[in-house]
Amino acid sequence: MPRLVYSSKINKIRSFALILIFAGIILMYVGLLFKKTEWLMLTFFVLGILSVIFSVVVYLWIGMLSLRAVPIICPTCEKPTKMLGRVDACMHCKQTLTLDKDLEGMEFDERYNKRTFLKDTKEKMKEQQNNRQ
């Protein structure tokens, strides 16, 4: 069975912003193909510019979010990384990380960052422990 590789939340959002920049540039180049039809060319240019502006907003947002992230040292690669939420992955080696003592030793699931999923999981674990006793 292939091993799942997780990515850091910060890296995922940065990658999304980078894709928006490239999409905006491509849209503007596509607009150049429609020089004869000015309204269509203008539409592609405006969509491209909006995509680039939205990527700037996403970069600003993730930058502010990154400032609030918990800085830690990865136990595997011993490089500094930042962690968002209860569970995350190392930015360098993709090692799964958690600061929640209740989640240590459990299988990694990104849904643990949602309070409802975490609450339901803890209740199921307590029920299983009570059934074993």
N, C-alpha and C positions, 0 to 999 in steps of 0.2 A: 504494500500500500504506500503511495507517495506521501512524503512528509509535507504537511501544509506549511507554507512560509508566510508569516504575517509581516506587515509593514507598519511602521510608526504612523500614528494619526497625523502628526505634523508633516511628515513626508508625503502622505496621501493628498493632503490639502494643497501642499506646494506643487505637487505634480499636476493636480487639477488646474491650478492657476497657470502653470506653464502651457498646458494644453489649450487653455483659453487664448493665450497670446498667439500661439501658432494658428489656431482656428481663425482668429481675427485677421492675421496677416494673409492667410489663404483666401478668406472671404474678400479682402480688398484686391488681391490679385485676380480673383474671379471677376470682380467688378471691372477690371481693365479689359476683359474679353468683350464687354458689352458697351464699348465706347459709342457706338452708333445710337443705342437706346439709352438716353441720358438718365431717365427715371430709374431704369434697372441698375445702371452703373452706380447711381447715387444710393440706391437701396443697399447694394452690397457694401459700399463704402461705409455707410452709417452702421450696418450690422457689424462690420469688422471693427470699427472704432468703438462701438458699444461693448464688444467682446473684450477688447484690450482694456477699456476702462473698468469693466467688471473684474478682470484679472488683477488690476491694481488694487481694487477694493478688497479682493480676497487675500492678496499678499499683505495688505495693511492689517486685515483682521487676524490672519494667522501669526503675523509678527507680534501683535498685542497679546494674542493667546499664548504664544511661545514664551513671552515674558513672565506669565503666570504659571507656566508649567514647572513641575517639580524636577530640579536637576539632580540626577543620581549618577553613580558609576555602575556600569554594567558588570555583573559578576563574571560573565564569560569573556568578554574582550577587554575589560577594564578601561574602557573609554568613557568619557562623560557623555551622557545622553539626557534627554528630557522626556518626562512622562506625563501624559494627559489621562485623567480618569483613574479608575481602579486597576484596569489592566491595559497594557500597551506592549509594544515591541521595541527593542533597541534600534536606534537609527542606523547603527553600523553593522551589527551581526544578526539582526532579526530575532534575537533571543526574546522569549516572552517574559514579561516583567509584571510584578504586582507588588503593591505596598500593603495590601489588605491581608492580614494574618489569616482570616477565614478562608481565603482563596488559595493559599499556598498548598501545593500538592495536587490541586484539582486540574482537570484538563482545561486548557486555555480556550476561552470563548469570548469574543469581543462583545457579546451581548451582556456580559457582566457589568458593563458600564451603565446599563439601564437599571434604574432602581427597582422597577417592577419585576424584571427577570431575575435579578439578584435575590430579591425577597422571596420569590416563588422557589428558587433553587435552594435557598437556606431552609425553607419550610419543608421541602421534600427530603432534604438531608436529615433533618430532625425526625421526621416521620420514619425514615428508614432505620435510624438509630434506635428509635423507640420500638420498632417492630423486631429488631434483633435481640432486644432485651427481654 
